[in-house]
Structure formats: structure tokens, C-alpha cells
Amino acid sequence: MPSSIAPVHVIGGGLAGSEAAWTLANSGVPVILHEMRPVRGTDAHKTGGLAELVCSNSFRSDDHEANAVGVLHEELRRCGSLILEAGDAHKVPAGSALAVDRDGFSAMVQSRLEAHPLVAIERGEIDGLPPADWDSVIIATGPLTSPALAEAIQSRTGSDSLAFFDAIAPIVHTDSVNFDVAWYQSRYDKPGPGGTGKDYINCPLDQDQYETFVQALLDSEKMNFHEWEATTPYFEGCMPIEVMASRGLDTLRYGPMKPIGLTDPRTGRRAHAVVQLRQDNALATLFNIVGFQTKMRHGEQVRVFRTIPGLENAEFARLGGLHRNTFINSPRLLDGSLRLKVEPRLRFAGQITGVEGYVESSAIGLLAGRFAAAERLGRQPEQPPRTTALGGLLAHITGEANPETFQPMNVNFGLLPPPDEAETITVNGKRRKLKGLDRKKVQARRALADLDLWLGRPRVAVE
Ligand SMILES: Cc1cc2nc3c(=O)[nH]c(=O)nc-3n(C[C@H](O)[C@H](O)[C@H](O)COP(=O)(O)OP(=O)(O)OC[C@H]3O[C@@H](n4cnc5c(N)ncnc54)[C@H](O)[C@@H]3O)c2cc1C
């Protein structure tokens, strides 16, 4: 690796680490990529290959006109992503989704990196904080970061800054809540620090509705824990809602669905039970259902949660879950270029930053690579526009998400600013604000146009 520029060390040769290494090397910065497999394995990976897909072979929707992950695909392609190039080269038929032949995909990522003159791949675990003379490091060790490194990160960042499990409550698009039924109020109208007394969205249930809802939770189909997840003792603090429901008819009414301190403005009384939603992002376009982490199947969640009064037409930005997942509290710990504030030589990328999914992890890998390359070459790292999917994800994890409730997040249009007020459509001769699909299309077009300006390339029309 003959170069006068000192190398950047990337730890973890998964999706994010491979993307970061490729981005750095293509910017002219040498990289040493450290991957512990096959010397040491994880509970989910099966091979020694770089960028192994641990479960599904799908990168989800490839629709760049109306789907946020499709927009992210297209942005990554335009940024020169290796993960998307290999995905496109090894795609298998999957309707409007981008699904890949996992072996061909991983082999291509590995061979491209092995062939790059500025990339050196070293196999072995990094079992503590990187040595002090590594002055620029990207940690991209993923949801199954080896325990020794996870503990070192935890001791550097503080015990409540690294989680070993996610406990994801479903997240709803605010504009899909029915405010003829739901209302804004904090319990006992308490403003708390920084609130207004109207910080939560509340959905009321009468006794019949509550008992039917509890029964629906109990009857719903659930996902299984992996064997190695089931034996990890982290569950008491973040118990799935259906497990709480199974402990007694009133357990939820004394737990996350307690109605005290809340008055339904339609009746002037306290409801039998209340589902509360808490603001999830600074734009207030997303609210999470408080305490509703769940192992219910995704289709079941939509069906059962839409029986909650006020959520009949809820659109979900993401559904609930509970998984083994190592991630840091990025909104508290990282600066805008993904550096650890207390030790800026360390950057983070991928799922460990609290994004969720193959494509999102790759996206943060690409950004970390760009930022580290700029820094190494003496340039100012430039953040992508806030209106792009890349910019929305980055802003979410580096400051806009609430650090108190931070949980891993997929890309979705709620992370992007709403369309300009001036954007309206005419229906039956009347101008009205954009909604639903029309709104997503405007956000998608704006994202790609702004990305092109940022990249300094002519605007591209995509078929
Ligand atoms: C069981 C499971 C199933 C999942 N299924 C899906 C799915 O179907 N679809 C989806 O979109 N997302 C899925 N995810 C979520 C996530 O998007 C993927 O895990 C994704 O691979 C994350 O990319 P990453 O690069 O951050 O981490 P990874 O791809 O896991 O890469 C991290 C790499 O770091 C290495 N490593 C770890 N510790 C060290 C160390 N100390 N030293 C050196 N190397 C180290 C690992 O061996 C690994 O190769 C799943 C996660 C898990 C745990």
C-alpha cells in the first residue's frame, strides 16, 4: 500500500465497513480493514466473507419515486456505493424489491476490496479500544460487535450509552393520527423540562375496547426469538407488550396504558385506558407508541394497533421489535460527522450507530468514509443536504432523535422535512396540501435533485 497518506483503520468488514473502506480508498486514502471472521465468528454470520447478509437477501423496495428506502438506494448509487453496485450486479427477481444472490454479492464486495491498491484486509478481532497511534478509526462492528470491544466502548462512553438489545416501539406518522379522537396532553398537564403540558398524543379506550384489545394481543401471531437471543437476560426492563398482557387483564392499565392524569376532551372524563404516543423526532412528524415493544408479526401489529381509537388509519414509519442489537446512543455521543465527541479520532458507522437495516447501515458507512477521507485530505467534511434520505438519516442519529428514547431506525419519509408549503395539488378545482403518495413523490424528487447539487453533478432523470 505505497502512499504518503497515513491509513484510516476500519473495524468490521460488514456492509458499513466495506462501504466505508471503498469510499476512503476511492478518495485516495489508504485503508486497513479489520474483520474478525473467520478467525472469530458471531452468532449470526456463517461465512468469512465480507458484507455477509445475515438473514434476508432483500434490500427492500427499489422504488426511488415513492419509497424512502428506494430513494436511499438511488442516492447511494449516485454516490458510487460498492454495496449497491454489487447488489445490482447480483440481483435476483423480487418484484419491485432489490434482492440479491447473497454469495455472489458478498464475493464481489470482497474481490473489489481485495483488488484495490489502497485497501489492506487484516483478519482478527480488535478486542479493545484501538491503539492510541491509530489516529483515524471507523468502528463498524455491527449489531453483534464482539463482547470485548463492546465493553471497551461502553467503558469509554458510559454504561447507559450502549445497549445490547433494542426494544422498538412502533412509530406512527403524525399526520395519519385521527385527532377527532386523539388529543395532545401530558400526564397531569405537567410541562416538565422543555415541554408544554401537551407533549403526548393520547388515544382513549373504554372498557370493552380495552378488553378486546388485550385479547387481540394475546391471540396475535408472534415471532420467535433466536435461541441465542432467548438466553440473553435483558428482557425484564423492556418486556414485549403481549407478555405484559398475559400477566393479567389489568396489567397494561397499570402499566403503559394507565389513564390517570389524562382527561378525554370529548367526554371531560378519564378513559378506562389510554395509549400514549411520544414525539420521536425534532420535526414532530413521527411519534412512537410508548411501551409497545413487541414480538408480534408485522402484519399483526398493523391489524391490532389500528383497532386503537385514533389510530384507525395509522401509517407506521416502523413497526415494533425486540432483538439482540449492540448500538450506541448516537444523538448524545456523536458529532455531525459521526465522530465520538469525547474522542474524535473514533468514528462510528453502520448499525452500531442506531440505524437499522442493510441499506441504512451501508449508507452510514458511506458517509463515515466520506467524512474520514475529507478529514485526512485536509478538507472540511460536508454533510449531505437535510432534504436527502442520507441527510435525514444522519440528522436523526446525530442530534434530532430524542436521546432519552433513542432506538434503531429505518429510513422513512418522516425523517425528511415536509414538502414546502407552496407544494399543493388541485383536486376538484381546489388547491389542497399534499398528502400520501403525492407528498412522498415530491419528497423523493426533491431528495434526488438536492443530492445531485451536493455532488456537483448534472441533474439525472431516472426511468
Ligand atoms: C440476526 C440478525 C438478522 C438481521 N436481519 C436483517 C435483515 O434481514 N434485513 C436487514 O436489512 N437487516 C437485518 N439485520 C440488521 C442489520 O442491518 C444487519 O445486521 C447489517 O448487517 C448491519 O450492517 P453492519 O455493517 O453495521 O454490521 P455487520 O454487517 O454485522 O458487520 C459487522 C462486522 O464486524 C465484525 N466484527 C464485530 N466485532 C468485531 C471486532 N471486535 N473486530 C473485528 N471485527 C468485528 C463482524 O464479524 C461483522 O463482519 C439483522 C441483524 C441481525 C443481528
The ligand as an ORCA input file, in Angstrom:
! r2SCAN-3c Opt
* xyz 0 1
  C     -29.759    -11.854     13.318
  C     -29.906    -10.587     12.541
  C     -30.694    -10.575     11.406
  C     -30.826     -9.395     10.641
  N     -31.584     -9.438      9.530
  C     -31.686     -8.343      8.742
  C     -32.441     -8.388      7.544
  O     -32.995     -9.417      7.186
  N     -32.521     -7.268      6.800
  C     -31.901     -6.117      7.155
  O     -31.992     -5.119      6.409
  N     -31.186     -6.037      8.314
  C     -31.063     -7.112      9.109
  N     -30.354     -7.059     10.287
  C     -29.860     -5.774     10.752
  C     -28.595     -5.160     10.130
  O     -28.946     -4.326      9.091
  C     -27.571     -6.067      9.651
  O     -27.104     -6.738     10.766
  C     -26.391     -5.374      8.911
  O     -25.530     -6.387      8.533
  C     -25.660     -4.309      9.687
  O     -24.517     -3.875      8.975
  P     -23.168     -3.508      9.756
  O     -22.116     -3.330      8.727
  O     -23.427     -2.412     10.684
  O     -22.869     -4.807     10.621
  P     -22.421     -6.262     10.089
  O     -22.844     -6.480      8.703
  O     -22.829     -7.222     11.148
  O     -20.827     -6.143     10.075
  C     -20.071     -6.014     11.248
  C     -18.795     -6.803     11.069
  O     -17.913     -6.530     12.147
  C     -17.273     -7.714     12.526
  N     -16.814     -7.543     13.915
  C     -17.576     -7.492     15.043
  N     -16.791     -7.227     16.122
  C     -15.515     -7.118     15.654
  C     -14.259     -6.860     16.274
  N     -14.153     -6.651     17.591
  N     -13.143     -6.827     15.497
  C     -13.218     -7.035     14.147
  N     -14.387     -7.289     13.519
  C     -15.522     -7.320     14.263
  C     -18.313     -8.788     12.305
  O     -17.738    -10.056     12.120
  C     -19.017     -8.288     11.052
  O     -18.467     -8.820      9.873
  C     -30.185     -8.201     11.055
  C     -29.400     -8.213     12.213
  C     -29.249     -9.395     12.942
  C     -28.392     -9.382     14.161
*
